[in-house]
Amino acid sequence: MPETETVHDLRKARLELTRQRAELAKVLAGPFEQQKTTQAAQAFEQIQKTIVAIDAAIQDEISRSTWPLGSSISEDR
C-alpha cells in the first residue's frame, strides 16, 4: 500500500526533529553553561514530545488508511 502524502510529510517532519534533537544532545553533553544548557534541555524536551505526537499521528494515519472503503466512525450524540 503506498504511503499517503500526510504520512510522508509526518515522516519528513520527524526526521528533521530527530536531527535537531541530536544537535541539542551535543549541547547537553558539553560543559554546563546555565542559560545555554537550560534552553537546550527545554528545547530537547519539547522536541521529544513533538516526536512522540508525530509517531502517534503516523500510526493514526496508517490505521485510517486501512479502514474499508465507505466506512466511518460515528459518534453517539
C-alpha positions in Angstrom: 0.0 0.0 0.0 1.5 3.4 -1.0 2.3 5.9 1.7 -0.1 8.8 1.9 1.2 12.4 1.4 0.3 13.1 5.0 2.3 10.1 6.3 5.2 11.2 4.1 5.1 14.7 5.4 4.9 13.4 9.0 8.0 11.2 8.4 9.9 14.1 7.0 9.0 16.3 9.9 10.1 13.6 12.3 13.4 13.2 10.5 14.1 16.9 10.8 13.2 16.9 14.5 15.5 14.0 15.2 18.3 15.9 13.6 17.5 18.9 15.8 17.3 16.6 18.9 20.8 15.3 18.1 22.2 18.8 17.9 20.7 19.6 21.3 22.1 16.4 22.7 25.6 17.7 21.8 24.9 20.9 23.7 23.6 18.9 26.7 26.7 16.6 26.6 29.0 19.6 26.7 30.2 21.8 29.5 27.4 23.1 31.7 26.5 26.7 31.0 23.4 27.8 32.9 21.4 29.6 30.3 22.6 27.6 27.3 22.1 24.2 29.0 18.7 25.2 30.4 17.5 26.4 27.0 18.8 23.2 25.3 17.1 21.0 27.8 13.8 22.8 27.4 14.0 22.6 23.6 15.0 18.9 23.8 12.0 18.1 25.9 9.6 19.9 23.6 11.1 18.3 20.5 10.8 14.8 22.1 7.2 15.5 23.0 6.6 16.5 19.4 8.3 13.4 18.0 6.0 11.2 20.2 3.0 13.1 18.9 4.1 12.7 15.3 4.6 8.9 15.9 1.0 8.7 17.2 -0.2 10.7 14.2 1.6 8.4 11.8 0.1 5.4 13.4 -3.4 7.0 13.3 -3.0 7.9 9.6 -1.8 4.3 8.8 -4.7 2.8 10.6 -7.2 5.1 9.0 -5.8 4.2 5.6 -6.7 0.5 6.3 -10.4 1.1 7.0 -12.7 -0.4 4.5 -13.8 2.0 1.8 -17.0 3.8 2.7 -16.8 3.0 6.4 -16.5 5.7 9.1 -16.6 6.1 12.8 -19.8 7.7 14.0 -20.2 9.3 17.4 -23.3 8.7 19.5 -24.9 12.0 20.4 
